[in-house]
Amino acid sequence: MRTSSPKSPANGAFQSQEPGLNAGIGFTLPRFQVTKESHRPFCPTMKLPPALLLSCLVMTPARAAVLHSEFIYDTGPYPQIHATTIVETPAGLVAAWFGGTHEKNPDVGIWVSRQIDGKWTESIEVANGIQHTLTDGTVVRHPTWNPVLFQPQDGPLLLFYKAGPTPQTWWGMLTTSSDHGQTWEQPRRLPEGILGPVKNKPVQLPDGSLLCPTSEETNGNKDKGEPDTWTVHFERTRDFGKTWERTPPLHDGQTIQAIQPSLLFLGGDKLLALGRSRQDKVFEVLSEDGGQTWGEVRLGTLPNNNSGTDALTLKDGRHLIIYNHIGGTPGKWGGKRTPLNLAVSTDGTTWSAALVLEDEPGEYSYPALIQTRDGLVHATYTWNRKKVKHLVIDPARLESKPFVDGQWPQ
């Protein structure tokens, strides 16, 4: 089965241009799209006409690095969305997310949109959790979860996702596209014990293999007083998902309950994975041999609210992490999912504050982060479970400040 993606634009944002923004950057920016909602992050105390909003962006130093802000769609055929992912292909950007009635509902499918000439196409469902139909006509269907897009150097566009009733019982799935996301092959189930990248993108190593950061969640037997376990492990494929290798879990999953890692390149064969934990801090784990073996899982310095993060190593060697700079709420599953922040580091361990991307009440979560060939950084994230927010950031314009006793600097 090949699923085609329609080409009709879906973004209803205001269009505005500001030639002065190109000065001194060294490339030509696309036309900016300023949505009705996007004025608050740039000018929280002003309500300006759209034509003036970009001037406000330039005059606000803390936001000068954000070149572009938009929603990928205005309305969609799903009440809720979550878990965005974005990738650059030879034909342009492709984004995906899961959408349906609500997370965990059987009608949740994987939706894809492509950016063409600066506008996003109407999203199309390219995968779902339909298993079979009973003789009485009942469709047996499970929810889908956490799509992850990745474009290898020499290979088809990959779309990993999970299917199954819960994160404790889901399994890994993979579909591919040979035309940059226009059509997709019939999805296939990954081998037993292989999930693929659980939330964040793989990295392609010098030998061409894909190293996939992943994790497992297991419910403890409450009657026996057993705690839940969240464990990190890594999977590797050398043939774009046909065959696989995997590590065992790196830790017991109880002292530090950690999931959903991202990967950073520290130089040579050193890799650092970091991500979500239930211990109020972003976790870290180091490999000194290209991901073959890993050290001790430990807690880092950044707060974590038991919610997803993403990170990447820039072409200039710096590292970025996008996350909620807030810890958990005592007695609750996690913490608030606002604010949404961007931090920068030269070593992957010591971080400085760079940007506040969202700080209004609401949920801004499960972000994805990539750097495109032109050097710009693209971020997508869940915006109040209603929309997909897309930002374009110039990393050369980031101005960092040290944290003060772990707090975001004013």
N, C-alpha and C positions, 0 to 999 in steps of 0.2 A: 504494500500500500504506500503510495506517495501522496502527501498532503500538500496542496498548493496554498501559498499565502497571497491574499489579495493585495492590490497595490493602491487602494484608495487611502488618502491621508486621513488621519484621525485627530491630529492636534489642532485644537481650535484657539491657540494662543494668539495674543496680539503680536503683530510684527513691528519691529523697530530696528533702525540702524543708527550707529554712532561711529562715523569714520574715525574720530579721534582715538578710539580705543585701539586701533591698529598701530598707532605710532610707537615705534621702538620695539615692537614684539618680534618682527622678523617673519611673520606669516600673515596670511589674510584670514580673518575670522569669518565664519559663516554669519548669516543674518541672525540677529538675536531674537529670541521669542520670549517675551515677558508675559507671564500668565497673570491673571487677576490675583491668584494666591501668592505669587512669588514676590510681591512688593514688601511683605512683612520682614522676611529675613534680611533684605537689603536695607530697608528704611523702617525700622520698627515703630518709629514715632511719627511717620509721615504717611499721607495718602496722596500720592502724586499721580498725574496723568501718565499713561504708559510711556509717552514720548520722553518724559523726564526721568524715568526710573533708572536708565542706564547712567545718566549723569550722577545720580545719587550713588550708584555702585562705584563709580570711579572716585567719588569724593569720600567714601568710607574706607579708610586704609585697611581695616580688618577684613573687608570683603573684596578687596581689589583683585585677589587671586581668582575669585569666582567669575568666570567670563560669561557663563550662560546657565540659565536655570529654566526648567520646563517640566510639565507633566507629559509623559509619553502618550497618554490618551485622556480625553475628557470624560467619556462614559464608556462602559464596557458591558458585556453580557454576563457579568458576575458581580454579586453584591460585595464580595471581599476579595482582596489579593494579598499575597505575601511572598517573601523569599525571591527577590529579584536577582538577575544575573545579566551581565553584559559582556560582549566580545567584539573585537574588530576583525572583520573578514576582508579579503581583497576587494569586495564590493561595498564595504561600509559597515556600519554598526548593526548589531543584532542584539535584542534584549528578550528576556523571557521571565516568567513568573508563574506561580500557581494561582488559580482563581476558581471560585465557586461560591456556594452559599456561605460557607465559612470553613476555616481550617478544620481538617479531619472529616468533613462531610464527604460522602461517596461521590458527589458530583464534581469534586475539585479536579480540574485538569491542568495541563501544562500549556500555556499560551505564549506565542512568539510574535514579535513585531520587528520590522526592519526599518532602518532609516534610509530614505531615498530622497536625494536632493534637499536634505535638511529637514524633511518631514517624516514622521513615523507612520507606517502603514497601520491599517486596522488590524488588531491582533487576531490570530487564528489559533484554535486549539489543535496542537500537533500530537498530543498524547493524552491518554486518560487511563483509568484503572479498570476498564471493562474486562471481565474475565470470561464469561460465557452467559448464555441465555437458557433458562430452564424451560422445560416443555410447556409450562403454563404461561410462558412469555415474560417471566420475571428476569430482569437483567441483574446478574451478580456483578457488582462493581465496588471497587475500593478507591479511596482517595489517593491522589498523587502528591508528591512533596518535593521541595528543594531542588529545582532545576539548576544545572551548572553547565554553562556553555564554555567550550574551549576550541580554539583554532590551532591545530598543530602546524608546524612549518611546512610539512609535506604530507597532507592528508585531508580527509573530509572534515567539515565542521561537525563537532561532537556535541551532543546534548545528553548529559547524564541526568537522571532523576530517580526518585524512589517511588514505589507503589506498595500499598498495604494498609491495613487498618490503623496501625499506630507506629511511632518510631521504634518501638520494641519489637515489632513483627514485620516491618517493611522489608523489601528486597530491592536490589539495584537494577536499574533499567538503562538502556542506551539506545538512542536513535542517531542517525547521521544524515547530513545533507551534503551533496556534491555540487550544489549551485548556490552556496552562500546563504542558505536559509530560506530559499523560495519554496523548495519541496523537501520532504523528509521521508526516509525509508521506514518500513515497518519496525517499530520498536522491538527490542529483544531483551530477554532477561539475562542479567549477568550471572556468572557461575555461583554456585552455593558458597556463601562466606565472603563474597565480594560485593561491596556496596557502590564502588566508584567514589568520586569525591562527594562528601556528604553534604556540604554547603558551598564551599569555596573552591575556586579554580585550581586545577593541577598546575604544575610547572613542567616545562620540557627541559630535560637535562642535556648536557653536551653529547651524550651517546644517542640522543633521539628519543629515549624512553620518557614516558609520562609518569611523574610521581604524583599520586593522588592523596591529598590529606583527607582523612576520614575518621570515623568514630562510631561507637556502638553504645546504646542505652539499654540497660537491663533493669527490670523492676525486681527488687528484693522481696522475699516472702515476708510480708508484714506480720503474719501469725507467728513466725519464728524470730521476729525482730531483726530480719536481714535488711541492710540498707540497699538503696538503689546503687548501681554501679554505672559510671560514665567513663568510658575508656577511649583513648586515642590510639590509632594505628595507621599504617601507611600501606598503600597498594601501588603496584607498578605494572604498567603494560608497555610492551615494546612494539606492539602491532595495532595500536589504536583500538584496544578493547577486545581483541580476539582471545588472547591468552593473558594470564595474570600471575603475579607473585604478591605475597603480602607478609607483613611482619605480624608477630603476635601483639597483643595489647602491650603498651609500653609501661603500664602501671596498674595498681590494683583497682583504680576507679572509685575508691572510697575516701581515702585520705584527701586526695584532690579529684573531684568529679569534673572531668574536662571533656569537651566535645568541640567539633567544628573548627579544626585548625586551618590556618593559612600558612604559606611558606615564604620565607625571606632568604635571599642569597647574601651571605656575609663575606664572600671571597674565598677563592680556592674551592675546596670541597665542603666548606662549612655551610650548613643550612640551619635556620631557626624556624621552628613552628610555634605559633602562638594563637590563642583563641579564647573561647568561652569557658567559664567555670561556674560552679555553684558555691565557690569560696570567696566571692566578692572581688576577685582580682583576675585579670587576664593571665592565663597560664603560659608557660614557655617550656620548650624542650629543644635541645641542641643535637645536631648530627655533625660529625667531623669527617664523614666519609661518603658524602653525597646521598645520604638517606638510607644507607645499608644498615647501619646501627644507630641507636639513639641513646642519649643520656637520661638523666633523671628529670621527670616532670616536676616543675616547680612553679610557684606563683611569682609573677612579675610585679611591677610597680603601679601599673595602670588599674583603675577600678573596673569592675565588670558587674553588670546587673543581671547575670544569668540570661544574656541575650547575645545574639550573633554579632560577630565582628568580621572585618576583612582587612587584609594588609597586602602590600607589595613592595618590591625593591625597585626604585627608579633607575633610569639609565645613568644618572649621575652618581649612583651609589647610595643615596639616602633611602630611607625607608619611611613609608606612610602606613598608618593604621586609622581606620574609620570605625567608630565605636561610640557608645553612650558613656560619657564621662560621669558615671554615677554608679554607686554600689547597689547591692540588694536591699530590699525592704524587709526588716526583721519580721518573721512570721508569715511572709508571703512567698509565692513561688519564685519571684524575681524582684527586680526593682522597676522603677519607672523607665520608660523607653524614650525619654527626653531628658537632657538635650542630646543632639547628635553632633559628634565632634570629629575633628581630624587632627592627629598628632604626627610629629616628624622626629626622626632619630637618625644619627649617623652610625650607630652600632647595633640597632635593633633591641637594645635593652634600656638605655636611658632616653627618655622621651621628653619632648617639649610641645607646648600647646601651639597649634597653628591656626585652626579655624573652628568657629561655632557655626555649624551648618543649619541647625534648627534649635530653637530654645522655647518655643511656645508649648503650652500644654497639649498632650496628644501622644501618639506613638510614631516614632521615626526609627525604624529598626531594620535588621537583617540586610545590611548594606553590601554592595559589591563594588570593587575598585579595580580599574585597569589603567594602563598607560598606553596610548596609541602611538602610531609611527611618528606623528608630528610632535611628540613630546608632551602633549596635554594629558591630563588625568580625567577620567570619566568615572563618576559615581552614580549608582542607582540605589534606591532604597524604598521600603514600604512607607507610604505617607498615610498614616491613620487607617491603614487597611483598605483604603478607598482607591488610591491611585499609586502609580509608579513615578517617583520623582527622579529626574536626571539632571546632574550638574556637570559642567565642564570647568576644570580648574587648571590654572597655569602654575605648575610647581615652582617655576623660577620666581614667582611673585609671593610665595609664602613667607610670612614673617613670623618667626617662632619666639615664644617667651617661655621662661622656665616655670614649672609648677611651683606653687608655694604651699608647702606642707600637704602635697597631694591635691590641692585645690586648683581649679582652673583660674588662671590669673585674670584680673579685671582690666 
